[in-house]
Amino acid sequence: MASVAPSLPPPLPPIPVTVVTGFLGAGKTTLLRGLVQRRQSRRLALLINEFGEVAIDGDLLRAEGDAQGHVQIQDFAHGLIAYGDDEHFVPAMLALAARRAQIDHVLIETSGLALPSAVMEVLQSPELAPHFVLDATLAVVDTPLLLEEAFASGDAVRDATAQLFRQQLECADVVVLNKIDGMEEAPLLQAEETVRALAPNVRFLELAYGARLDIRLALGLRLHQAGSTVHHHYTPVAMPGERATVAADQWRFNGHAHSGLGAHSHGMSTHKHFHEQDPGWQSFTLRSQTAQEPEALRRAVVAVALDQPILRTKGFIATGEGSTQLLQAVRARAVVAGAQGGTSAGRSELVFIGYHPSRARVAQLLSSLTGTDWI
């Protein structure tokens, strides 16, 4: 009698991966915090890539952690993730694959100075392709800066910014218009037209009021899963204002309806290029052991951004009162708010990112304007 081979359980499907990209200060981390809060029963793994020696964003997301351990966060604060000299990304992903039964979805936040195509390329490698599948790539946009033409060409800083911003959009499946609270319909449509002009192959545009994105519009899109049927949900978009009403032309906000993109094929072949990091982009960290007055430091950071080509500043402030404040700045727009965790007691840390900035000049200005030592 012939023996019957034991039946093996079906292999687990690959883990879906969502890549979140966007230029410096677009609000990627805040958007991810919202997704973590509204993840429902999903078990998430987050890989956070920062262009700096101090991992600020990972600490912020860790503050949203859950007691059950259903959200795993790993920092990559040692360069651009998945680029040629990165030796950490593949081992980290393989470690996640080994825990496949405990992970439903992976989210990767790339540095604001990186292209998501590097991650996409490595996801297709023989090492990772059996374990992961790209779900979608989201590009988060600072809509006010877009409307101010901050991403238009001009001097050397603007040219470098415009090139990188455009390339990030070109890699995206979904563009998320962020920081739109209080905007009327006209500027929103102008922002969409600008995005479409820069990257006509983007599939969908979404609106993130309050930096919040519907979980259905971010996870489980399956845009790169062979043979899958994509279901995309839209909710009516209400315009802000005292007499807010639902916009009459909802189709304008539906990515399917633009430029015949409903049948558009956005294959991975468009993502196989690598972006050579512009050496002009620099990041450095300044620290102070002296207690800071948050508003005075905020004003000093604004003055620094007006003096130097600083595009992004973020960090934790030690006030000397046992509390920690978070400082976030995009160019000369800076805000300070309460934060959990972050810095060592009595020490403040700020990460500055810019295009050919002078570290010595920034330290001198910060020390002079706050009356404290920053080194």
Helices and strands as residue ranges (DSSP letters): E 15-21, H 28-37, E 44-49, H 56-62, E 71-76, H 89-97, G 100-102, E 105-109, H 117-123, E 132-142, H 143-147, H 156-170, E 174-178, H 185-198, E 204-207, G 209-211, G 215-217, G 250-253, G 255-257, G 261-263, G 268-271, E 281-288, H 294-307, E 310-318, E 324-330, E 333-338, E 348-355, H 359-370
